[in-house]
Amino acid sequence: MSGRWMPLLVCFVSLACFAKDEVKCNDIGTQQELEACARDDFNKADKELNETYQALIDKEAADPLFISKLRVAQRAWLAFLEADLEAQFACPEDKGKLWCWGSMYPMSYLFRKAELTRERTRHLERFLNEGHGE
């Protein structure tokens, strides 16, 4: 390829990279738009989990032992989350997730991750609303 085409190629590659970031959720759209919906859904669930977790820490500020144990539990839950998702979307290392699960893999993974995150939020909300050890 001659040197005069290189700037044009870089421009097209750059546009393709930026275009991916511009994909918005459309629940009747393309696979990329559906994936954007799944990403938005997970981001919302993750934000709600973080807000609930922080509210629980704030509420229980006078109980450092509970907070310490809650942090251990949250780290364990995060490890469980990743392990559970790996099990659900198991695929031989040499194949890759897209080979095993197809183009729907990113969307399916994010929707399941959001679902598990909402389950954890509900669990923490019980502590927040009902107290712990009761």
N, CA, C and O atoms as a MOPAC input file, in Angstrom:
PM7 MOZYME 1SCF
protein

 N      0.86300 1    -1.17300 1     0.00000 1
 C      0.00000 1     0.00000 1     0.00000 1
 C      0.89800 1     1.22000 1     0.00000 1
 O      1.85700 1     1.29600 1     0.76800 1
 N      0.59100 1     2.15700 1    -0.84600 1
 C      1.42300 1     3.35400 1    -0.92700 1
 C      1.15200 1     4.25100 1     0.27200 1
 O      0.10000 1     4.17200 1     0.90700 1
 N      2.12300 1     5.10300 1     0.56200 1
 C      2.04300 1     5.98700 1     1.71900 1
 C      0.89700 1     6.97800 1     1.65400 1
 O      0.43000 1     7.44400 1     2.69300 1
 N      0.43200 1     7.31100 1     0.45900 1
 C     -0.62800 1     8.31100 1     0.35400 1
 C     -1.98200 1     7.78100 1     0.83500 1
 O     -2.86100 1     8.57200 1     1.17500 1
 N     -2.16100 1     6.47800 1     0.87000 1
 C     -3.42100 1     5.89700 1     1.33300 1
 C     -3.46500 1     5.70700 1     2.84400 1
 O     -4.54100 1     5.53800 1     3.41800 1
 N     -2.31800 1     5.73400 1     3.48200 1
 C     -2.25700 1     5.47300 1     4.91600 1
 C     -3.09900 1     6.47700 1     5.73000 1
 O     -3.84300 1     6.04300 1     6.60900 1
 N     -3.01700 1     7.78500 1     5.48000 1
 C     -3.85900 1     8.70900 1     6.26100 1
 C     -5.35200 1     8.42700 1     6.09400 1
 O     -6.12400 1     8.55100 1     7.04500 1
 N     -5.75000 1     8.04900 1     4.88600 1
 C     -7.15300 1     7.73300 1     4.64400 1
 C     -7.56900 1     6.48100 1     5.42200 1
 O     -8.65600 1     6.43300 1     5.99800 1
 N     -6.69900 1     5.47400 1     5.43200 1
 C     -6.97500 1     4.24800 1     6.17900 1
 C     -7.09100 1     4.54700 1     7.67200 1
 O     -8.00200 1     4.04900 1     8.33300 1
 N     -6.18000 1     5.35000 1     8.20300 1
 C     -6.22600 1     5.71800 1     9.61900 1
 C     -7.52800 1     6.45300 1     9.92200 1
 O     -8.12600 1     6.23700 1    10.97600 1
 N     -7.96300 1     7.29800 1     9.03500 1
 C     -9.21300 1     8.03600 1     9.22600 1
 C    -10.39800 1     7.07700 1     9.30100 1
 O    -11.24500 1     7.20400 1    10.18500 1
 N    -10.46000 1     6.12200 1     8.38000 1
 C    -11.56900 1     5.16400 1     8.39100 1
 C    -11.54500 1     4.29200 1     9.64500 1
 O    -12.59200 1     4.03700 1    10.24000 1
 N    -10.37300 1     3.83900 1    10.04700 1
 C    -10.26000 1     3.02500 1    11.25900 1
 C    -10.69900 1     3.85000 1    12.46500 1
 O    -11.41800 1     3.34500 1    13.32700 1
 N    -10.28300 1     5.09300 1    12.53600 1
 C    -10.68200 1     5.96200 1    13.64300 1
 C    -12.18500 1     6.16500 1    13.67100 1
 O    -12.79900 1     6.11800 1    14.73700 1
 N    -12.77700 1     6.38700 1    12.52200 1
 C    -14.22800 1     6.57200 1    12.46300 1
 C    -14.95100 1     5.31300 1    12.92000 1
 O    -15.96000 1     5.40100 1    13.61900 1
 N    -14.45300 1     4.15700 1    12.54000 1
 C    -15.08300 1     2.90100 1    12.96100 1
 C    -15.00400 1     2.74000 1    14.46700 1
 O    -15.96000 1     2.28000 1    15.09100 1
 N    -13.89000 1     3.10800 1    15.05300 1
 C    -13.74700 1     3.00500 1    16.50400 1
 C    -14.70400 1     3.94700 1    17.21400 1
 O    -15.32900 1     3.56400 1    18.20200 1
 N    -14.82500 1     5.16100 1    16.72800 1
 C    -15.72000 1     6.11900 1    17.35900 1
 C    -17.17700 1     5.75100 1    17.11800 1
 O    -18.02200 1     5.97800 1    17.98400 1
 N    -17.48100 1     5.19000 1    15.96000 1
 C    -18.86200 1     4.83000 1    15.64400 1
 C    -19.38700 1     3.79400 1    16.63200 1
 O    -20.56400 1     3.83400 1    16.98800 1
 N    -18.55600 1     2.88300 1    17.07600 1
 C    -18.99700 1     1.86200 1    18.02500 1
 C    -19.49800 1     2.50100 1    19.31200 1
 O    -20.47500 1     2.03100 1    19.89500 1
 N    -18.84300 1     3.56400 1    19.76000 1
 C    -19.24700 1     4.24200 1    20.98200 1
 C    -20.57100 1     4.97800 1    20.82000 1
 O    -21.20800 1     5.32200 1    21.81500 1
 N    -20.98900 1     5.22200 1    19.60600 1
 C    -22.19600 1     5.99600 1    19.34300 1
 C    -23.44200 1     5.13500 1    19.28000 1
 O    -24.54400 1     5.67400 1    19.18100 1
 N    -23.31000 1     3.81800 1    19.33400 1
 C    -24.47100 1     2.94100 1    19.22600 1
 C    -25.34400 1     3.12400 1    20.45700 1
 O    -24.87200 1     3.00500 1    21.58800 1
 N    -26.60400 1     3.40900 1    20.23300 1
 C    -27.57800 1     3.62800 1    21.31400 1
 C    -28.55000 1     2.45500 1    21.36900 1
 O    -28.71900 1     1.71600 1    20.39900 1
 N    -29.17300 1     2.30700 1    22.51200 1
 C    -30.14900 1     1.24100 1    22.71800 1
 C    -31.35800 1     1.41800 1    21.80100 1
 O    -31.93100 1     2.50200 1    21.69100 1
 N    -31.71900 1     0.32900 1    21.15700 1
 C    -32.94100 1     0.25300 1    20.36900 1
 C    -33.40400 1    -1.19300 1    20.49300 1
 O    -32.82600 1    -2.08400 1    19.87000 1
 N    -34.43500 1    -1.43200 1    21.28700 1
 C    -34.81500 1    -2.80600 1    21.59700 1
 C    -35.47000 1    -3.56900 1    20.44300 1
 O    -35.85300 1    -4.72700 1    20.60900 1
 N    -35.59800 1    -2.94600 1    19.30300 1
 C    -36.03000 1    -3.65500 1    18.10300 1
 C    -35.02600 1    -3.43200 1    16.97100 1
 O    -35.35300 1    -3.57500 1    15.79300 1
 N    -33.79600 1    -3.07700 1    17.35600 1
 C    -32.78500 1    -2.71500 1    16.37600 1
 C    -31.81800 1    -3.83100 1    16.04000 1
 O    -32.13600 1    -5.01700 1    16.13100 1
 N    -30.64400 1    -3.41600 1    15.65300 1
 C    -29.57700 1    -4.33500 1    15.26600 1
 C    -28.99400 1    -5.02300 1    16.50400 1
 O    -29.31200 1    -4.66600 1    17.63800 1
 N    -28.15000 1    -6.00000 1    16.26500 1
 C    -27.50400 1    -6.69200 1    17.38300 1
 C    -26.69000 1    -5.71200 1    18.23100 1
 O    -26.68700 1    -5.81700 1    19.45700 1
 N    -26.00900 1    -4.77000 1    17.60100 1
 C    -25.24500 1    -3.77300 1    18.35900 1
 C    -26.16400 1    -2.88900 1    19.20100 1
 O    -25.81600 1    -2.53500 1    20.32800 1
 N    -27.30900 1    -2.53600 1    18.67600 1
 C    -28.25400 1    -1.71700 1    19.43700 1
 C    -28.85500 1    -2.50500 1    20.60300 1
 O    -29.08000 1    -1.95100 1    21.67900 1
 N    -29.11400 1    -3.79200 1    20.38900 1
 C    -29.60300 1    -4.65100 1    21.46800 1
 C    -28.53300 1    -4.80600 1    22.54200 1
 O    -28.83600 1    -4.81500 1    23.73500 1
 N    -27.29800 1    -4.92500 1    22.11400 1
 C    -26.18600 1    -4.99700 1    23.06300 1
 C    -26.08000 1    -3.70600 1    23.87000 1
 O    -25.77100 1    -3.74300 1    25.06100 1
 N    -26.33200 1    -2.58300 1    23.23800 1
 C    -26.32900 1    -1.29700 1    23.95500 1
 C    -27.43700 1    -1.27900 1    25.00800 1
 O    -27.25000 1    -0.72200 1    26.09000 1
 N    -28.58200 1    -1.87900 1    24.70400 1
 C    -29.65900 1    -1.97700 1    25.69400 1
 C    -29.21000 1    -2.81200 1    26.88500 1
 O    -29.47000 1    -2.45700 1    28.03400 1
 N    -28.53800 1    -3.91700 1    26.60700 1
 C    -28.04400 1    -4.77900 1    27.68300 1
 C    -27.00800 1    -4.05500 1    28.52300 1
 O    -26.99100 1    -4.19200 1    29.74700 1
 N    -26.14600 1    -3.28500 1    27.87700 1
 C    -25.13300 1    -2.50900 1    28.59700 1
 C    -25.81000 1    -1.45800 1    29.48500 1
 O    -25.43100 1    -1.28000 1    30.64300 1
 N    -26.80000 1    -0.77200 1    28.94200 1
 C    -27.52700 1     0.22900 1    29.72700 1
 C    -28.23800 1    -0.41900 1    30.91400 1
 O    -28.24900 1     0.13100 1    32.01600 1
 N    -28.82600 1    -1.58400 1    30.68200 1
 C    -29.52500 1    -2.30200 1    31.74500 1
 C    -28.54900 1    -2.69700 1    32.86200 1
 O    -28.84600 1    -2.52100 1    34.04400 1
 N    -27.39400 1    -3.22600 1    32.47800 1
 C    -26.41100 1    -3.58900 1    33.49400 1
 C    -25.90400 1    -2.35300 1    34.23400 1
 O    -25.77900 1    -2.38000 1    35.45800 1
 N    -25.61300 1    -1.28400 1    33.51900 1
 C    -25.12200 1    -0.06100 1    34.17500 1
 C    -26.13000 1     0.46200 1    35.18900 1
 O    -25.74900 1     0.92100 1    36.26600 1
 N    -27.41000 1     0.39600 1    34.85200 1
 C    -28.46000 1     0.82800 1    35.78400 1
 C    -28.48500 1    -0.08600 1    37.01000 1
 O    -28.55600 1     0.39500 1    38.14200 1
 N    -28.42900 1    -1.39100 1    36.78900 1
 C    -28.44200 1    -2.34700 1    37.90400 1
 C    -27.20800 1    -2.16900 1    38.78700 1
 O    -27.30700 1    -2.23500 1    40.01200 1
 N    -26.05800 1    -1.94700 1    38.17500 1
 C    -24.81800 1    -1.76500 1    38.92400 1
 C    -24.86600 1    -0.48700 1    39.75800 1
 O    -24.40200 1    -0.46300 1    40.89800 1
 N    -25.42700 1     0.56700 1    39.18600 1
 C    -25.56100 1     1.82900 1    39.92000 1
 C    -26.47500 1     1.64400 1    41.13100 1
 O    -26.17100 1     2.12800 1    42.22200 1
 N    -27.57900 1     0.95300 1    40.94100 1
 C    -28.50600 1     0.70000 1    42.04900 1
 C    -27.85100 1    -0.14400 1    43.14100 1
 O    -28.06100 1     0.10100 1    44.32900 1
 N    -27.06200 1    -1.13300 1    42.73800 1
 C    -26.34200 1    -1.94900 1    43.72500 1
 C    -25.37500 1    -1.09100 1    44.52800 1
 O    -25.33600 1    -1.18500 1    45.75500 1
 N    -24.60100 1    -0.26500 1    43.85500 1
 C    -23.63300 1     0.58400 1    44.54400 1
 C    -24.31600 1     1.56600 1    45.48500 1
 O    -23.82100 1     1.82000 1    46.58300 1
 N    -25.44900 1     2.12000 1    45.06500 1
 C    -26.18300 1     3.05000 1    45.93100 1
 C    -26.73700 1     2.33500 1    47.16400 1
 O    -26.68900 1     2.87400 1    48.27000 1
 N    -27.25600 1     1.14200 1    46.97600 1
 C    -27.79600 1     0.36100 1    48.10100 1
 C    -26.68100 1    -0.03300 1    49.05300 1
 O    -26.83000 1     0.07700 1    50.27000 1
 N    -25.57700 1    -0.48600 1    48.50900 1
 C    -24.42000 1    -0.87900 1    49.31700 1
 C    -23.92800 1     0.30700 1    50.15400 1
 O    -23.66300 1     0.16400 1    51.34700 1
 N    -23.81000 1     1.45800 1    49.52700 1
 C    -23.34100 1     2.64600 1    50.24400 1
 C    -24.35300 1     3.08700 1    51.30600 1
 O    -23.96100 1     3.49200 1    52.40000 1
 N    -25.63200 1     3.01200 1    50.99600 1
 C    -26.66200 1     3.36900 1    51.97300 1
 C    -26.60200 1     2.43200 1    53.18000 1
 O    -26.79600 1     2.86300 1    54.31700 1
 N    -26.33500 1     1.16200 1    52.93200 1
 C    -26.22300 1     0.20500 1    54.02200 1
 C    -24.99500 1     0.49700 1    54.88600 1
 O    -25.07000 1     0.42200 1    56.11200 1
 N    -23.88200 1     0.82500 1    54.26200 1
 C    -22.68400 1     1.19400 1    55.01700 1
 C    -22.95800 1     2.45200 1    55.84600 1
 O    -22.57400 1     2.52700 1    57.01300 1
 N    -23.61500 1     3.42700 1    55.24400 1
 C    -23.93600 1     4.65800 1    55.97700 1
 C    -24.86300 1     4.37000 1    57.15300 1
 O    -24.65400 1     4.88900 1    58.24900 1
 N    -25.87500 1     3.55300 1    56.93500 1
 C    -26.83600 1     3.23200 1    57.98900 1
 C    -26.16100 1     2.51000 1    59.15400 1
 O    -26.48700 1     2.75800 1    60.31500 1
 N    -25.23300 1     1.62800 1    58.84700 1
 C    -24.58600 1     0.79100 1    59.86800 1
 C    -23.22400 1     1.34100 1    60.29800 1
 O    -22.38800 1     0.59600 1    60.81000 1
 N    -23.00100 1     2.62700 1    60.09500 1
 C    -21.69800 1     3.23600 1    60.40100 1
 C    -21.25100 1     2.99300 1    61.83500 1
 O    -20.05100 1     2.95200 1    62.10500 1
 N    -22.17800 1     2.83300 1    62.74500 1
 C    -21.83200 1     2.62100 1    64.15700 1
 C    -21.44400 1     1.16800 1    64.45100 1
 O    -21.07000 1     0.85000 1    65.58000 1
 N    -21.52800 1     0.29400 1    63.46300 1
 C    -21.22000 1    -1.12200 1    63.65500 1
 C    -20.06200 1    -1.53900 1    62.74500 1
 O    -20.28700 1    -2.13200 1    61.69000 1
 N    -18.82600 1    -1.23100 1    63.14800 1
 C    -17.68500 1    -1.52200 1    62.28300 1
 C    -17.49400 1    -3.01000 1    61.99300 1
 O    -16.98100 1    -3.37000 1    60.93300 1
 N    -17.89700 1    -3.87200 1    62.91400 1
 C    -17.76800 1    -5.31100 1    62.66200 1
 C    -18.68500 1    -5.73000 1    61.50600 1
 O    -18.27400 1    -6.47600 1    60.61700 1
 N    -19.92400 1    -5.24400 1    61.53200 1
 C    -20.84900 1    -5.55200 1    60.43400 1
 C    -20.29800 1    -5.03900 1    59.10700 1
 O    -20.30600 1    -5.75500 1    58.10600 1
 N    -19.82200 1    -3.80600 1    59.10300 1
 C    -19.29100 1    -3.22900 1    57.86400 1
 C    -18.10500 1    -4.04500 1    57.34700 1
 O    -17.99700 1    -4.29800 1    56.14700 1
 N    -17.23500 1    -4.44800 1    58.24000 1
 C    -16.08700 1    -5.26500 1    57.85000 1
 C    -16.54400 1    -6.58000 1    57.22000 1
 O    -16.03000 1    -6.98800 1    56.17900 1
 N    -17.50400 1    -7.23400 1    57.85300 1
 C    -18.02500 1    -8.50400 1    57.33400 1
 C    -18.79100 1    -8.29300 1    56.02900 1
 O    -18.73600 1    -9.13200 1    55.13000 1
 N    -19.50100 1    -7.17700 1    55.92800 1
 C    -20.21600 1    -6.86700 1    54.69100 1
 C    -19.23900 1    -6.69600 1    53.53400 1
 O    -19.49500 1    -7.17700 1    52.43000 1
 N    -18.14400 1    -6.02800 1    53.77500 1
 C    -17.13600 1    -5.84300 1    52.71800 1
 C    -16.55200 1    -7.17600 1    52.27200 1
 O    -16.34100 1    -7.40000 1    51.08000 1
 N    -16.29200 1    -8.06100 1    53.23000 1
 C    -15.80100 1    -9.40600 1    52.88100 1
 C    -16.84800 1   -10.12800 1    52.03200 1
 O    -16.52200 1   -10.75000 1    51.02100 1
 N    -18.10700 1   -10.03600 1    52.45800 1
 C    -19.19000 1   -10.69300 1    51.72100 1
 C    -19.32800 1   -10.12300 1    50.31100 1
 O    -19.56200 1   -10.86400 1    49.35700 1
 N    -19.18300 1    -8.80900 1    50.18400 1
 C    -19.32400 1    -8.18700 1    48.86300 1
 C    -18.19700 1    -8.62400 1    47.93600 1
 O    -18.43100 1    -8.90000 1    46.76000 1
 N    -16.97900 1    -8.68800 1    48.45900 1
 C    -15.86500 1    -9.16900 1    47.62400 1
 C    -16.10800 1   -10.62100 1    47.20500 1
 O    -15.84300 1   -10.99600 1    46.06300 1
 N    -16.61100 1   -11.42900 1    48.13100 1
 C    -16.91000 1   -12.83100 1    47.80500 1
 C    -18.02700 1   -12.90500 1    46.75700 1
 O    -17.98100 1   -13.73600 1    45.85000 1
 N    -19.02900 1   -12.03100 1    46.89100 1
 C    -20.11700 1   -12.02700 1    45.91400 1
 C    -19.58800 1   -11.64600 1    44.52800 1
 O    -19.98800 1   -12.24200 1    43.52700 1
 N    -18.69600 1   -10.66300 1    44.46600 1
 C    -18.12400 1   -10.26900 1    43.17200 1
 C    -17.36600 1   -11.43000 1    42.53800 1
 O    -17.45700 1   -11.64500 1    41.32900 1
 N    -16.61700 1   -12.18300 1    43.35100 1
 C    -15.90800 1   -13.36300 1    42.83800 1
 C    -16.91900 1   -14.41000 1    42.36900 1
 O    -16.73800 1   -15.02100 1    41.31600 1
 N    -17.98700 1   -14.61800 1    43.15300 1
 C    -19.03800 1   -15.54800 1    42.76000 1
 C    -19.67400 1   -15.11600 1    41.43600 1
 O    -19.88600 1   -15.93900 1    40.54600 1
 N    -19.97400 1   -13.82800 1    41.31600 1
 C    -20.60200 1   -13.30800 1    40.10400 1
 C    -19.78900 1   -13.68000 1    38.87600 1
 O    -20.32100 1   -14.21900 1    37.90600 1
 N    -18.50500 1   -13.39000 1    38.92600 1
 C    -17.64700 1   -13.69400 1    37.76900 1
 C    -17.56100 1   -15.19600 1    37.51800 1
 O    -17.61700 1   -15.63100 1    36.36700 1
 N    -17.42600 1   -15.99900 1    38.58400 1
 C    -17.33900 1   -17.45300 1    38.42200 1
 C    -18.64900 1   -18.01700 1    37.87700 1
 O    -18.63800 1   -18.91000 1    37.02900 1
 N    -19.76800 1   -17.50000 1    38.35900 1
 C    -21.06800 1   -17.97600 1    37.90700 1
 C    -21.27700 1   -17.65300 1    36.42500 1
 O    -21.77200 1   -18.48700 1    35.66700 1
 N    -20.90400 1   -16.46200 1    36.02500 1
 C    -21.02800 1   -16.08900 1    34.61900 1
 C    -20.11200 1   -16.94100 1    33.74400 1
 O    -20.49100 1   -17.34100 1    32.64300 1
 N    -18.91100 1   -17.21500 1    34.23800 1
 C    -17.98900 1   -18.08400 1    33.48600 1
 C    -18.58800 1   -19.47400 1    33.31300 1
 O    -18.46400 1   -20.08000 1    32.24900 1
 N    -19.23700 1   -19.97800 1    34.36000 1
 C    -19.86600 1   -21.30700 1    34.27000 1
 C    -21.04000 1   -21.28500 1    33.29400 1
 O    -21.20200 1   -22.19800 1    32.48400 1
 N    -21.84900 1   -20.24700 1    33.37500 1
 C    -23.02300 1   -20.17300 1    32.50100 1
 C    -22.64000 1   -20.03700 1    31.03700 1
 O    -23.33600 1   -20.54100 1    30.15700 1
 N    -21.54000 1   -19.36100 1    30.78200 1
 C    -21.10200 1   -19.13900 1    29.40200 1
 C    -19.78000 1   -19.86000 1    29.14600 1
 O    -18.87100 1   -19.32500 1    28.51100 1
 N    -19.70000 1   -21.08700 1    29.65800 1
 C    -18.47600 1   -21.87100 1    29.50600 1
 C    -18.18600 1   -22.13000 1    28.03200 1
 O    -19.08200 1   -22.38500 1    27.22800 1
 N    -16.91400 1   -22.05800 1    27.71600 1
 C    -16.46600 1   -22.26000 1    26.34100 1
 C    -14.98700 1   -22.60600 1    26.39800 1
 O    -14.25300 1   -22.00200 1    27.18000 1
 N    -14.52400 1   -23.56500 1    25.58900 1
 C    -13.08900 1   -23.87800 1    25.59800 1
 C    -12.24600 1   -22.63800 1    25.31200 1
 O    -12.57900 1   -21.83000 1    24.44500 1
 N    -11.16000 1   -22.50500 1    26.05100 1
 C    -10.26800 1   -21.33000 1    25.91100 1
 C     -9.84500 1   -21.09500 1    24.46600 1
 O     -9.76900 1   -19.94900 1    24.02100 1
 N     -9.57000 1   -22.17000 1    23.73100 1
 C     -9.06000 1   -22.00400 1    22.37000 1
 C    -10.14800 1   -21.61500 1    21.36500 1
 O     -9.83800 1   -21.30800 1    20.21400 1
 N    -11.39800 1   -21.62400 1    21.77700 1
 C    -12.48900 1   -21.29300 1    20.85900 1
 C    -12.93600 1   -19.84000 1    20.98300 1
 O    -13.15000 1   -19.17500 1    19.97000 1
 N    -13.07800 1   -19.34700 1    22.18400 1
 C    -13.55900 1   -17.98300 1    22.38300 1
 C    -15.07200 1   -17.94900 1    22.51800 1
 O    -15.78500 1   -18.75400 1    21.91800 1
 N    -15.53900 1   -17.01200 1    23.30700 1
 C    -16.96800 1   -16.92400 1    23.63300 1
 C    -17.84400 1   -16.72500 1    22.39400 1
 O    -18.91900 1   -17.31800 1    22.29900 1
 N    -17.40300 1   -15.90900 1    21.45600 1
 C    -18.22600 1   -15.67200 1    20.27100 1
 C    -18.37100 1   -16.93800 1    19.43400 1
 O    -19.41400 1   -17.15900 1    18.81900 1
 N    -17.33200 1   -17.76800 1    19.40900 1
 C    -17.42100 1   -19.02300 1    18.66500 1
 C    -18.47500 1   -19.92000 1    19.30100 1
 O    -19.28200 1   -20.53400 1    18.60300 1
 N    -18.46300 1   -19.99200 1    20.62900 1
 C    -19.40400 1   -20.86500 1    21.33600 1
 C    -20.81800 1   -20.29800 1    21.37300 1
 O    -21.78800 1   -21.03800 1    21.20400 1
 N    -20.93900 1   -19.00900 1    21.58900 1
 C    -22.24100 1   -18.40800 1    21.86800 1
 C    -22.75800 1   -17.49500 1    20.77100 1
 O    -23.90500 1   -17.05200 1    20.82500 1
 N    -21.94300 1   -17.21400 1    19.79600 1
 C    -22.38800 1   -16.39300 1    18.68500 1
 C    -22.44200 1   -14.91200 1    19.02200 1
 O    -21.98700 1   -14.48000 1    20.08100 1
 N    -23.00100 1   -14.15600 1    18.10900 1
 C    -23.00100 1   -12.69800 1    18.24500 1
 C    -23.88800 1   -12.21100 1    19.38400 1
 O    -23.80300 1   -11.04700 1    19.77700 1
 N    -24.74000 1   -13.08500 1    19.91800 1
 C    -25.59700 1   -12.68700 1    21.03000 1
 C    -24.87500 1   -12.78300 1    22.37300 1
 O    -25.42500 1   -12.37500 1    23.39600 1
 N    -23.65800 1   -13.31300 1    22.38400 1
 C    -22.95000 1   -13.50200 1    23.64900 1
 C    -22.83800 1   -12.22500 1    24.48700 1
 O    -23.22800 1   -12.24800 1    25.65400 1
 N    -22.32300 1   -11.11100 1    23.95000 1
 C    -22.17600 1    -9.92000 1    24.79900 1
 C    -23.50700 1    -9.46800 1    25.39900 1
 O    -23.56600 1    -9.09200 1    26.57000 1
 N    -24.56500 1    -9.50200 1    24.60400 1
 C    -25.87100 1    -9.08900 1    25.09200 1
 C    -26.37500 1   -10.05300 1    26.17000 1
 O    -26.84000 1    -9.61600 1    27.22300 1
 N    -26.28700 1   -11.33600 1    25.91600 1
 C    -26.75900 1   -12.33800 1    26.87500 1
 C    -25.97300 1   -12.26000 1    28.17600 1
 O    -26.54400 1   -12.35100 1    29.26200 1
 N    -24.66400 1   -12.09000 1    28.05800 1
 C    -23.79000 1   -11.99100 1    29.23000 1
 C    -24.18100 1   -10.78500 1    30.08700 1
 O    -24.30900 1   -10.89800 1    31.30600 1
 N    -24.36800 1    -9.64100 1    29.44500 1
 C    -24.71100 1    -8.42400 1    30.18700 1
 C    -26.09700 1    -8.50100 1    30.81600 1
 O    -26.29100 1    -8.03000 1    31.93700 1
 N    -27.06400 1    -9.08600 1    30.11300 1
 C    -28.39400 1    -9.22800 1    30.70700 1
 C    -28.35300 1   -10.14100 1    31.92100 1
 O    -28.99400 1    -9.85200 1    32.93200 1
 N    -27.61000 1   -11.23800 1    31.83700 1
 C    -27.50100 1   -12.15100 1    32.98200 1
 C    -26.75300 1   -11.48300 1    34.13200 1
 O    -27.12400 1   -11.65000 1    35.29400 1
 N    -25.71000 1   -10.73300 1    33.81600 1
 C    -24.95400 1   -10.02900 1    34.85200 1
 C    -25.84700 1    -9.00600 1    35.54800 1
 O    -25.76400 1    -8.83200 1    36.76400 1
 N    -26.69100 1    -8.33500 1    34.78800 1
 C    -27.63200 1    -7.37000 1    35.37200 1
 C    -28.63300 1    -8.08700 1    36.27500 1
 O    -28.96300 1    -7.59600 1    37.35500 1
 N    -29.11200 1    -9.24000 1    35.83400 1
 C    -30.07100 1    -9.99900 1    36.63300 1
 C    -29.45900 1   -10.42300 1    37.97100 1
 O    -30.09600 1   -10.27600 1    39.01500 1
 N    -28.24100 1   -10.94200 1    37.95000 1
 C    -27.56300 1   -11.33600 1    39.18700 1
 C    -27.28100 1   -10.12500 1    40.07200 1
 O    -27.34400 1   -10.21800 1    41.29800 1
 N    -26.97600 1    -9.01200 1    39.46100 1
 C    -26.71600 1    -7.77900 1    40.21500 1
 C    -27.98600 1    -7.29900 1    40.90800 1
 O    -27.94300 1    -6.86400 1    42.05800 1
 N    -29.10500 1    -7.37800 1    40.21500 1
 C    -30.37900 1    -6.99100 1    40.84500 1
 C    -30.72400 1    -7.92800 1    42.00900 1
 O    -31.26500 1    -7.48600 1    43.02200 1
 N    -30.41300 1    -9.21500 1    41.86500 1
 C    -30.62900 1   -10.15800 1    42.97500 1
 C    -29.80800 1    -9.73900 1    44.19500 1
 O    -30.31400 1    -9.76000 1    45.31800 1
 N    -28.55600 1    -9.36200 1    43.98400 1
 C    -27.70200 1    -8.92700 1    45.09600 1
 C    -28.25500 1    -7.63300 1    45.70400 1
 O    -28.23000 1    -7.46300 1    46.92300 1
 N    -28.74300 1    -6.73900 1    44.88000 1
 C    -29.31400 1    -5.49300 1    45.39300 1
 C    -30.50100 1    -5.79400 1    46.29600 1
 O    -30.62300 1    -5.21300 1    47.37400 1
 N    -31.37100 1    -6.69200 1    45.87000 1
 C    -32.52900 1    -7.06100 1    46.70600 1
 C    -32.07100 1    -7.64200 1    48.04400 1
 O    -32.66800 1    -7.36500 1    49.08400 1
 N    -31.02500 1    -8.43700 1    48.01200 1
 C    -30.47900 1    -9.02000 1    49.23800 1
 C    -29.98800 1    -7.91500 1    50.18700 1
 O    -30.28600 1    -7.93700 1    51.38100 1
 N    -29.23800 1    -6.95900 1    49.64700 1
 C    -28.74200 1    -5.85500 1    50.47600 1
 C    -29.88000 1    -4.95400 1    50.94900 1
 O    -29.81700 1    -4.40200 1    52.04800 1
 N    -30.91500 1    -4.80200 1    50.13100 1
 C    -32.06600 1    -3.99300 1    50.53800 1
 C    -32.76200 1    -4.59800 1    51.75800 1
 O    -33.27900 1    -3.86800 1    52.60400 1
 N    -32.77700 1    -5.92900 1    51.85000 1
 C    -33.36400 1    -6.56200 1    53.03800 1
 C    -32.58000 1    -6.16300 1    54.28400 1
 O    -33.17200 1    -5.85100 1    55.31700 1
 N    -31.24100 1    -6.17300 1    54.19100 1
 C    -30.42600 1    -5.70100 1    55.32600 1
 C    -30.76000 1    -4.23800 1    55.63800 1
 O    -30.91100 1    -3.85800 1    56.79900 1
 N    -30.86900 1    -3.44900 1    54.60800 1
 C    -31.11200 1    -2.02600 1    54.78000 1
 C    -32.46900 1    -1.77000 1    55.43200 1
 O    -32.58900 1    -0.93100 1    56.32400 1
 N    -33.47500 1    -2.48900 1    54.98700 1
 C    -34.84400 1    -2.24600 1    55.45400 1
 C    -35.20500 1    -3.01200 1    56.72000 1
 O    -36.00000 1    -2.52600 1    57.52400 1
 N    -34.64300 1    -4.18500 1    56.91000 1
 C    -35.04000 1    -5.03800 1    58.02100 1
 C    -33.94600 1    -5.16700 1    59.09000 1
 O    -34.19200 1    -5.70000 1    60.17200 1
 N    -32.76300 1    -4.68800 1    58.78800 1
 C    -31.64300 1    -4.84900 1    59.69800 1
 C    -30.93800 1    -6.17400 1    59.45400 1
 O    -31.41500 1    -7.01000 1    58.68700 1
 N    -29.82200 1    -6.35600 1    60.09900 1
 C    -29.07600 1    -7.59700 1    59.93000 1
 C    -29.19500 1    -8.44100 1    61.19600 1
 O    -29.35800 1    -7.91700 1    62.29800 1
 N    -29.11300 1    -9.73300 1    61.01700 1
 C    -29.16400 1   -10.64700 1    62.15800 1
 C    -30.53100 1   -10.76200 1    62.78800 1
 O    -30.66300 1   -11.23100 1    63.91900 1
 N    -31.52800 1   -10.34400 1    62.07700 1
 C    -32.88200 1   -10.38300 1    62.63100 1
 C    -33.71900 1   -11.39400 1    61.91800 1
 O    -34.89200 1   -11.56800 1    62.24800 1

